[in-house]
């Protein structure tokens, strides 16, 4: 029997074997979804994000913010009008399309805590 070739999905120069792999490639990992969750309702400065995630290292947070920005999910706005330099992060319109998914993940976490963490 001849095996059909799987169709690869290409997004921003990366190839994925399926749509779930694409999604996890963009928001997967320990911190990306957490960062996006904190940015759902407001813009945050780097230190505000850091305080909301006390166990993330500065290097990891910086790398994850850069990756999310490169993928077009968040935008970084630098205010240089007066010292000290101020940088804010917020969701892009593309990033906002993830809000229902991120909220569902958070809701499931609440459900697990209520029902299974006894």
C-alpha positions as CSV (number, residue, x, y, z in Angstrom):
1,X,0.0,0.0,0.0
2,X,1.3,3.4,-0.9
3,X,1.6,5.9,1.9
4,X,0.3,9.4,1.2
5,X,2.7,12.2,1.9
6,X,1.7,14.4,4.8
7,X,1.1,18.0,3.8
8,X,3.4,20.3,5.8
9,X,2.1,23.7,6.9
10,X,4.5,26.6,6.5
11,X,4.2,29.7,8.7
12,X,6.8,32.5,8.7
13,X,9.5,30.2,7.4
14,X,8.9,27.3,9.7
15,X,7.3,24.0,8.7
16,X,4.8,22.2,10.9
17,X,3.2,18.7,10.3
18,X,-0.3,19.9,11.5
19,X,-2.3,22.8,12.8
20,X,-1.9,21.7,16.4
21,X,1.9,21.6,15.9
22,X,1.8,25.1,14.5
23,X,-0.2,26.4,17.5
24,X,2.2,24.8,20.0
25,X,5.2,26.0,18.0
26,X,4.0,29.6,18.4
27,X,2.6,29.6,22.0
28,X,4.2,26.4,23.4
29,X,6.7,26.3,26.2
30,X,6.5,27.2,29.8
31,X,6.2,31.0,29.6
32,X,4.7,32.2,26.4
33,X,1.1,31.4,27.3
34,X,1.6,32.9,30.7
35,X,3.0,36.1,29.2
36,X,0.0,36.3,26.8
37,X,-2.4,35.7,29.7
38,X,-1.0,38.6,31.6
39,X,-1.3,40.9,28.6
40,X,-5.0,40.0,27.8
41,X,-6.5,43.1,29.6
42,X,-3.7,45.6,29.8
43,X,-0.3,46.8,28.6
44,X,2.5,46.0,31.0
45,X,6.1,47.1,31.4
46,X,8.9,44.6,31.7
47,X,9.2,44.9,35.5
48,X,5.4,44.5,35.9
49,X,5.5,41.3,33.8
50,X,8.5,40.1,35.9
51,X,6.7,40.7,39.2
52,X,3.6,38.8,37.9
53,X,5.9,35.8,37.1
54,X,8.3,35.7,40.0
55,X,9.9,32.3,39.1
56,X,10.9,33.2,35.5
57,X,14.5,34.3,35.0
58,X,15.2,37.7,33.4
59,X,17.0,36.0,30.5
60,X,14.1,33.6,29.9
61,X,11.5,36.4,30.1
62,X,13.5,38.6,27.7
63,X,13.9,35.7,25.2
64,X,10.3,34.8,25.3
65,X,9.2,38.4,24.9
66,X,11.5,38.6,21.8
67,X,10.1,35.4,20.3
68,X,6.5,36.6,20.9
69,X,7.3,39.9,19.2
70,X,9.0,38.2,16.3
71,X,5.9,36.0,15.8
72,X,3.7,39.1,15.7
73,X,1.8,38.3,18.9
74,X,2.9,41.2,21.0
75,X,4.2,44.6,20.3
76,X,6.9,46.5,22.2
77,X,6.6,50.2,22.5
78,X,9.5,52.3,23.6
79,X,8.9,55.7,25.1
80,X,12.0,57.9,24.8
81,X,10.6,61.3,25.5
82,X,12.2,61.6,28.9
83,X,14.5,59.4,31.0
84,X,14.3,56.8,32.3
85,X,13.5,54.7,29.2
86,X,10.0,53.2,29.4
87,X,9.0,50.0,27.5
88,X,5.5,48.6,27.3
89,X,4.3,45.3,26.0
90,X,0.8,44.7,24.6
91,X,-1.0,42.2,22.4
92,X,-1.2,42.9,18.7
93,X,-4.4,42.3,16.8
94,X,-3.0,38.9,15.8
95,X,-2.2,38.2,19.4
96,X,-5.7,39.1,20.5
97,X,-7.0,36.3,18.3
98,X,-5.5,34.0,21.0
99,X,-7.6,35.4,23.8
100,X,-10.3,32.7,23.7
101,X,-7.7,30.0,23.6
102,X,-5.6,31.4,26.5
103,X,-8.8,32.1,28.5
104,X,-9.9,28.4,28.0
105,X,-6.5,27.2,29.2
106,X,-6.7,29.4,32.3
107,X,-10.3,28.3,32.9
108,X,-9.3,24.6,32.7
109,X,-6.5,25.3,35.2
110,X,-9.1,26.8,37.6
111,X,-11.3,23.7,37.0
112,X,-8.4,21.3,37.8
113,X,-7.6,23.2,41.0
114,X,-11.3,23.1,42.2
115,X,-12.0,19.5,41.2
116,X,-8.8,17.5,41.4
117,X,-6.3,19.3,43.7
118,X,-7.8,18.1,46.9
